[in-house]
């Protein structure tokens, strides 16, 4: 993978979740495509000075979500890229539930509809999928 992951080791967000999120973002931004290899768990752990089980947890989560595949010979490889077509039904339903919470948080903190839509559009544009 030709992407540099940036983690905040002091964040309240667990490191495994940050790894998972940065890899998904890299795929969405087309910095990593289907078939691209990911660093080994041991290499990524060494790069960040973290336990390899933390990286393993992130990779396992990505595998369960169908984003990567893990093979003993080739290691972790991107399974889907941003152009893979429509999502599977269970993903869409789970995503909608997570989005519901994020939109509720935005509403509670006073963001109006136009601001939420503007921010969403800007983020999608950053992933090259604003059309």
VOPAGU-2260 file (C-alpha; in pm, 1 decimal, decimal comma):
REM VOPAGU-2260
SITE   aa  ch    i         X         Y         Z
SITE  UNK   A    0       0,0       0,0       0,0
SITE  UNK   A    1     146,5     332,0    -101,5
SITE  UNK   A    2     -42,2     519,3     169,6
SITE  UNK   A    3     104,4     661,0     485,1
SITE  UNK   A    4    -116,8     598,8     784,4
SITE  UNK   A    5    -127,5     872,4    1044,5
SITE  UNK   A    6    -237,2     767,8    1391,2
SITE  UNK   A    7    -286,9     968,4    1706,9
SITE  UNK   A    8    -152,7     746,2    1982,6
SITE  UNK   A    9    -295,0     987,2    2243,6
SITE  UNK   A   10    -647,2     984,5    2099,6
SITE  UNK   A   11    -946,8     844,0    2283,4
SITE  UNK   A   12   -1024,0     647,4    1965,4
SITE  UNK   A   13    -867,2     301,0    1999,5
SITE  UNK   A   14    -560,0     249,4    1782,5
SITE  UNK   A   15    -708,7     -53,8    1605,3
SITE  UNK   A   16   -1010,1     160,7    1508,0
SITE  UNK   A   17    -782,6     437,4    1380,1
SITE  UNK   A   18    -593,0     184,9    1165,0
SITE  UNK   A   19    -920,5      47,1    1029,5
SITE  UNK   A   20   -1054,8     395,2     958,9
SITE  UNK   A   21    -737,8     519,5     785,5
SITE  UNK   A   22    -728,9     212,9     558,1
SITE  UNK   A   23   -1096,1     258,0     462,9
SITE  UNK   A   24   -1028,3     626,8     393,3
SITE  UNK   A   25    -727,3     536,3     176,8
SITE  UNK   A   26    -941,7     298,0     -26,5
SITE  UNK   A   27   -1219,8     557,1     -61,7
SITE  UNK   A   28    -963,8     816,2    -177,2
SITE  UNK   A   29    -829,3     561,7    -428,0
SITE  UNK   A   30    -486,2     562,2    -266,1
SITE  UNK   A   31    -526,3     185,5    -221,8
SITE  UNK   A   32    -703,8     -28,0    -478,8
SITE  UNK   A   33    -833,6    -380,8    -503,7
SITE  UNK   A   34    -541,0    -624,1    -496,7
SITE  UNK   A   35    -297,7    -382,7    -328,2
SITE  UNK   A   36    -107,5    -545,1     -42,4
SITE  UNK   A   37    -115,2    -400,0     307,1
SITE  UNK   A   38     186,1    -398,2     538,3
SITE  UNK   A   39     221,8    -707,2     754,7
SITE  UNK   A   40      82,6    -681,3    1104,8
SITE  UNK   A   41     431,8    -707,1    1251,0
SITE  UNK   A   42     572,3    -440,1    1016,5
SITE  UNK   A   43     290,9    -194,3    1084,6
SITE  UNK   A   44     317,8    -259,1    1458,6
SITE  UNK   A   45     693,1    -199,0    1448,2
SITE  UNK   A   46     645,6     120,8    1246,1
SITE  UNK   A   47     415,3     264,8    1514,4
SITE  UNK   A   48     571,1      98,2    1817,4
SITE  UNK   A   49     247,6     -79,4    1904,8
SITE  UNK   A   50     154,2    -440,4    1976,5
SITE  UNK   A   51     101,0    -647,4    1662,1
SITE  UNK   A   52    -221,3    -783,5    1813,4
SITE  UNK   A   53    -361,7    -429,0    1782,2
SITE  UNK   A   54    -293,4    -429,2    1408,3
SITE  UNK   A   55    -426,3    -784,0    1386,0
SITE  UNK   A   56    -752,9    -666,9    1545,4
SITE  UNK   A   57    -786,6    -388,0    1286,8
SITE  UNK   A   58    -714,7    -625,5     998,4
SITE  UNK   A   59    -959,5    -881,5    1133,5
SITE  UNK   A   60   -1229,5    -615,1    1155,3
SITE  UNK   A   61   -1158,3    -510,6     795,1
SITE  UNK   A   62   -1171,8    -877,2     689,5
SITE  UNK   A   63   -1507,4    -928,1     862,4
SITE  UNK   A   64   -1638,7    -618,3     686,0
SITE  UNK   A   65   -1527,1    -751,8     347,1
SITE  UNK   A   66   -1276,8    -472,2     285,2
SITE  UNK   A   67    -963,1    -689,3     282,9
SITE  UNK   A   68    -877,7   -1056,0     246,6
SITE  UNK   A   69    -605,4   -1229,2     440,6
SITE  UNK   A   70    -400,5   -1510,4     294,2
SITE  UNK   A   71    -112,1   -1691,9     458,7
SITE  UNK   A   72     102,5   -1656,6     146,9
SITE  UNK   A   73      17,3   -1305,6      28,5
SITE  UNK   A   74     -81,3   -1147,3     361,1
SITE  UNK   A   75    -349,5    -879,2     380,1
SITE  UNK   A   76    -474,8    -745,8      47,4
SITE  UNK   A   77    -742,2    -489,0     -39,0
SITE  UNK   A   78   -1053,7    -683,3    -141,1
SITE  UNK   A   79   -1281,2    -403,4    -262,2
SITE  UNK   A   80   -1200,2     -68,5    -405,6
SITE  UNK   A   81   -1409,6     244,0    -434,2
SITE  UNK   A   82   -1532,0     137,4    -780,5
SITE  UNK   A   83   -1653,1    -212,6    -682,5
SITE  UNK   A   84   -2018,9    -136,4    -737,8
SITE  UNK   A   85   -2316,7    -132,0    -503,3
SITE  UNK   A   86   -2274,7    -253,7    -145,9
SITE  UNK   A   87   -2420,2    -571,9      -7,5
SITE  UNK   A   88   -2755,1    -523,4     174,7
SITE  UNK   A   89   -2626,9    -597,1     529,7
SITE  UNK   A   90   -2355,8    -332,5     490,0
SITE  UNK   A   91   -2603,1     -67,6     378,9
SITE  UNK   A   92   -2829,1    -136,5     676,4
SITE  UNK   A   93   -2541,8    -125,8     928,8
SITE  UNK   A   94   -2403,7     189,6     767,9
SITE  UNK   A   95   -2743,5     357,8     791,1
SITE  UNK   A   96   -2759,2     282,3    1164,7
SITE  UNK   A   97   -2413,7     436,5    1221,5
SITE  UNK   A   98   -2508,8     736,3    1006,7
SITE  UNK   A   99   -2827,9     780,5    1212,0
SITE  UNK   A  100   -2617,6     828,6    1526,2
SITE  UNK   A  101   -2379,2    1070,9    1353,6
SITE  UNK   A  102   -2670,3    1277,5    1223,0
SITE  UNK   A  103   -2831,0    1277,0    1567,3
SITE  UNK   A  104   -2502,5    1405,7    1715,2
SITE  UNK   A  105   -2485,9    1679,0    1449,8
SITE  UNK   A  106   -2842,5    1782,6    1533,2
SITE  UNK   A  107   -2778,0    1782,4    1909,0
SITE  UNK   A  108   -2474,9    2007,1    1854,4
SITE  UNK   A  109   -2672,6    2254,4    1644,0
SITE  UNK   A  110   -2565,2    2179,4    1286,8
SITE  UNK   A  111   -2850,5    2252,3    1049,1
SITE  UNK   A  112   -2949,6    2046,6     746,6
SITE  UNK   A  113   -2768,8    2267,3     495,1
SITE  UNK   A  114   -2446,0    2259,0     695,6
SITE  UNK   A  115   -2461,9    1879,8     732,1
SITE  UNK   A  116   -2527,2    1835,6     360,0
SITE  UNK   A  117   -2248,5    2080,4     267,6
SITE  UNK   A  118   -2001,7    1897,6     490,6
SITE  UNK   A  119   -2106,5    1557,5     355,2
SITE  UNK   A  120   -2069,7    1679,8      -3,1
SITE  UNK   A  121   -1722,6    1820,0      71,3
SITE  UNK   A  122   -1611,7    1490,4     225,3
SITE  UNK   A  123   -1748,6    1290,4     -67,8
SITE  UNK   A  124   -1573,3    1526,3    -308,7
SITE  UNK   A  125   -1249,1    1452,3    -123,0
SITE  UNK   A  126   -1298,1    1083,7    -201,2
SITE  UNK   A  127   -1366,4    1159,3    -566,4
SITE  UNK   A  128   -1726,6    1042,8    -543,4
SITE  UNK   A  129   -1913,4    1370,9    -538,6
SITE  UNK   A  130   -2098,6    1302,3    -862,6
